[in-house]
Amino acid sequence: MKVQMQSVHFTADQKLLDFIQKRLDKLETFYDRIVEGEVIMRLNNNDGVNNKTVEVKIFVPGSTLFSQESSSSFEAAADAAAEQLKKQLIRYKEKQVAH
């Protein structure tokens, strides 16, 4: 899956980008018609411990799935967002099969 990644208020290293890419590629096992994805990583200065936010948009035919998670690390936030999208993809696929 083609994923566009943006980092706000910091520069993301290649290791983090590869981690998120690999984590989102696993979503294709649940629904193989994913068109593309967008990831925005944001460093929030006003939050306490959970100051790293990851927003993920997944584009599927006819819809856009979105998840936003905050955590103390970008890896944990990306994992949580991917889990949310996994649930959304499964629900979306069940609706498609029902019709």
C-alpha positions in Angstrom: 0.0 0.0 0.0 1.2 3.5 -0.8 1.4 5.6 2.3 2.2 9.3 2.5 3.8 10.3 5.8 4.1 13.8 7.3 5.8 14.8 10.5 4.8 18.1 12.3 7.2 19.9 14.6 9.9 17.3 14.3 11.8 15.2 11.7 11.0 11.5 11.7 13.8 9.1 11.2 13.7 6.3 8.7 13.3 3.6 11.3 10.0 5.1 12.5 8.8 5.5 8.9 9.6 1.9 8.2 7.9 0.7 11.3 4.7 2.5 10.5 4.8 1.4 6.8 5.2 -2.3 7.9 2.4 -1.9 10.5 0.0 -0.5 7.9 0.9 -3.1 5.3 -0.5 -5.7 7.6 -4.0 -4.1 7.2 -4.1 -5.4 3.6 -4.6 -9.0 5.0 -8.0 -7.9 6.3 -9.1 -6.0 3.2 -7.1 -6.1 0.0 -8.8 -3.2 -1.9 -7.1 -0.4 0.1 -6.2 2.4 -2.3 -3.7 4.4 -0.3 -3.0 5.8 3.2 -2.0 9.1 4.8 -0.1 9.3 8.1 0.4 12.5 10.1 2.7 12.4 13.1 2.4 15.3 15.4 4.4 16.4 18.5 2.1 18.2 20.9 3.9 20.4 23.4 0.9 21.1 25.6 0.1 17.5 26.6 1.9 15.8 29.5 3.2 12.3 29.0 1.0 11.4 25.9 2.4 14.1 23.7 2.9 12.1 20.5 -0.1 11.9 18.2 -0.5 9.7 15.1 -3.4 10.3 12.6 -4.0 7.7 10.0 -6.4 7.9 7.0 -7.1 4.8 4.9 -8.8 5.3 1.5 -11.0 2.4 0.3 -13.4 2.5 -2.6 -16.3 4.6 -1.6 -15.1 5.5 1.9 -12.3 6.9 4.1 -11.4 5.3 7.4 -9.7 7.5 10.0 -8.0 6.9 13.4 -6.2 9.2 15.7 -4.3 8.0 18.8 -2.0 9.7 21.3 0.7 8.0 23.3 4.1 8.4 24.9 5.8 7.1 21.8 5.0 7.2 18.1 5.3 3.4 17.8 2.7 2.8 20.5 0.4 5.4 19.0 0.8 3.9 15.5 0.0 0.4 16.9 -3.2 1.7 18.5 -4.3 3.5 15.4 -3.6 0.4 13.3 -5.7 -1.7 15.7 -8.6 0.8 15.4 -8.3 0.7 11.6 -8.2 -3.1 11.6 -11.6 -3.1 13.4 -13.0 -0.5 11.0 -11.8 -2.5 8.0 -13.4 -5.7 9.2 -16.7 -3.8 9.9 -16.5 -2.2 6.4 -15.8 -5.5 4.7 -18.8 -7.2 6.5 -21.1 -4.4 5.3 -19.8 -4.8 1.7 -20.4 -8.5 1.8 -23.9 -8.0 3.3 -25.0 -5.9 0.3 
